[in-house]
Amino acid sequence: MRAVLIGDTEVSTDGQKVWVNARGFCVARLCRVSMEVFSCTPGTGQTFLAHEPTGPDTWEHFRKAVLDFHGVEVPIDFAPEWVTAPVIGD
């Protein structure tokens, strides 16, 4: 597990998934199945800001959504292995 603190926000990865946590809430997560970015306000819970299945551009969409909604730049080297692995047949 790798993690970095950016301001009051922690970005972590286990090589397969990426989590972004701020103020005690998960504000974004990326896994092989989906990308989710949330607005989290104490007392109101989570609201989806972006939710989509993964695809070829998911990693960049995820990084841009986290930057746009939360002002946090997810480190490029936190890309999950399935994003950076070469496609068989290419």
N, C-alpha and C positions, 0 to 999 in steps of 0.2 A: 504494500500500500504506500502510495506517495501522496503527500499533501503540501499545499502552500497556502499561507495566509496573505491575502491581498486586502489591506485595510481591515475591516471587520468581517470579511468574507473568506471562508475556507473553500478551496477547490481541491478535491481529492480524486484519485483514480486507483483502481486495482489492475489496470491493464485491459479490462474488458468493459468497464463502466466508468462514468465520470459523474461526480456529485458536486453541486455548488450549494453551500450552506451559509446562511446569514441570519443573524439575530435569533438563532435557535430554530430556524426553519430551513427545510430543503427548498431552495428557490429554483433549482434546475437539476435535471438528471438526463443522462444519455446512456442508452444501452443498445444492444443489437436490434431490439424490437421497436423502440420508440424514443423520441426526443420530447422532453417536457420542460417547459419554463413556466414558473408560477409567480404570481404576485402574492406575497404573504404579509399580512398585517395582523399584529396581535389582536385577538378578539374577533377577527372576521374570517380566519382560516385561509385556505389557499384558493386562488382563482387561476385558471389556465390562461396564460398569455400566448403560448404557442404549444401545439401538440400535433405531432405528425409521425407517421411510420418512418423508419430509416430508409435511406436511399443513397445514391451516389454522392449527393451534396450535403448530406446530413451534418457532417463534422463542421463545415464552414457555416451552415445555417445555425447550428447550435452555438458556436462561438459568437456569431453576430447577434443572435437573440439575447444571449447573456450580457453582452456588451451594451446593446441598445436598452434593455429593460433594467439592468442592474449595475451598469457602469463597471463591470469587471471583465478584464481580458483573460479568458481561459488560456493557460500556456499551451502553445502549439505542440510541445512535446508530451502533453497529456492525452494525445489522440489514442483511442483504444486500438488494440492490435488489429481488430477486424477492419478498421478504417484504413490502416497503412499497409495491410498485407496485400501482396500482388494478386491480381485476379488470375486464376488458372486459365490458360488459353490465350492470354495476352502476350 
